[in-house]
Amino acid sequence: MSKKHNPASAIQDLKQFGEFGGVNPSITDSATFTFMSEEEMIHAFHGEAPGCFLYSRHWNPTNRYLSEALAAMEGTELAWVTGSGMAAITTTLLQLCNSGDHIITSVTTYGGTFAFLNNYLKKFNIDVTFVNIEDHDSIRKAIRPNTKVLYTESMTNPMLQISDIPALADIIKGTDIKLVVDNTFTPMIISPAQLGADIVVYSMTKFINGKNDMVAGAICASEAFIEAISSVNDGTAMLLGPVLDPLRSSMILKNLGTLHIRMQKHSENAMYLAKKFKEAGLKFVYPGLPSHPNYELFNKIRNSDFGFGGMIAIDLETAEKAAPFMELMQDKGVGYHAVSLGYFKTLFSNSGKSTSSEVPEHIQQEMGLSPGLVRFSVGLDHDIERTWEMIKACLTELNYL
Ligand SMILES: *Cc1c(COP(=O)(O)O)cnc(C)c1O
């Protein structure tokens, strides 16, 4: 684990030229590729022709450039890019588990991930144990001989809990269990693979692309794992076909070049709001302030150049109080009442009613998800003081302050 790994510098140091010397690599919009000899094609289908492209569901040169950039960012050997974040997550889990296997996961995950683990995997007779990811004893106790995966999010959705990745890696050391970490909320800020994660998954729909104009995902892992998922015989990615379109890859690659600056600005703006929320006496969650129970851990494991992230939540305690607040904020121009995150505009939604609505109410209660939790993805607002004045005006108009 190198302390020196810097995700932004690793991306900056790449030299990816286009075939005519373009500063952006050329886009290869071809589904299939020609071979000069039959022998070479046969080799390629046996995985014995390195550098040859067969078919774009398997590999495409443009996807390769983006994958290399993502691998550089994470410090993994390789990556593979998918058509959505869910595709990255489901491909990874279906590759690691056979029917009859077992997964241990944080109970607080993205709603779609929760639904996949809780409902969909029943089809394959894959058992899932949900734990509080901070309760390391319960994780140790949950381990079975058939456990294949320990799954978590670096910063959990929507509770903004921080996973102690080094400690989790320690728990599974010496076993066959793989630690899979969804780093969607904290690209650049946390480098899970540098902290001991085996596989890092992303929804690139969010911060990485940052434009809210597409869905996309990524799997960052060892070369062996990427080879396994893309095997023509039994690779989950090759056979289920969740590959990202190369035109989209080229767009994301260009946006990756500004990710470090965007993360800094999202973090700076969220920190500003957190301090104002505190001064105003609001009930809120932000892991960048010492009052958050995971602050010290977060500070220890993060790459300190990029702040504490752009996600913050206000707890208004009831859905009845949250609804008019969000409607008013959209009306007054604070941002958009929409799910998703990592956009240049501020987005807000009531987590329990939207992105975590797949989580049954009793489990929402168990994980401490308040029905009035308004989650913000703080945008790249130039004048965040002005944004705060707008939020404050909404709170005042509704008599919440
Ligand atoms: C959005 C999200 C996903 C799913 O990604 P899609 O690109 O929408 O498929 C997975 N994990 C987290 C943490 C997310 O926020």
PDBQT file of the ligand as one rigid body, heavy atoms in Angstrom, charges set to zero:
ROOT
HETATM    1  C1  LIG A 501     -26.424   5.256  -8.401  1.00  0.00    +0.000 C 
HETATM    2  C2  LIG A 501     -25.691   4.280  -7.603  1.00  0.00    +0.000 A 
HETATM    3  C3  LIG A 501     -25.532   2.960  -8.041  1.00  0.00    +0.000 A 
HETATM    4  C4  LIG A 501     -26.186   2.445  -9.308  1.00  0.00    +0.000 C 
HETATM    5  O1  LIG A 501     -25.632   3.051 -10.416  1.00  0.00    +0.000 OA
HETATM    6  P1  LIG A 501     -26.408   3.199 -11.840  1.00  0.00    +0.000 P 
HETATM    7  O2  LIG A 501     -25.391   3.876 -12.679  1.00  0.00    +0.000 OA
HETATM    8  O3  LIG A 501     -27.623   4.028 -11.580  1.00  0.00    +0.000 OA
HETATM    9  O4  LIG A 501     -26.750   1.831 -12.286  1.00  0.00    +0.000 OA
HETATM   10  C5  LIG A 501     -24.780   2.107  -7.267  1.00  0.00    +0.000 A 
HETATM   11  N1  LIG A 501     -24.214   2.514  -6.112  1.00  0.00    +0.000 NA
HETATM   12  C6  LIG A 501     -24.348   3.765  -5.667  1.00  0.00    +0.000 A 
HETATM   13  C7  LIG A 501     -23.700   4.151  -4.379  1.00  0.00    +0.000 C 
HETATM   14  C8  LIG A 501     -25.093   4.695  -6.379  1.00  0.00    +0.000 A 
HETATM   15  O5  LIG A 501     -25.232   5.937  -5.913  1.00  0.00    +0.000 OA
ENDROOT
TORSDOF 0
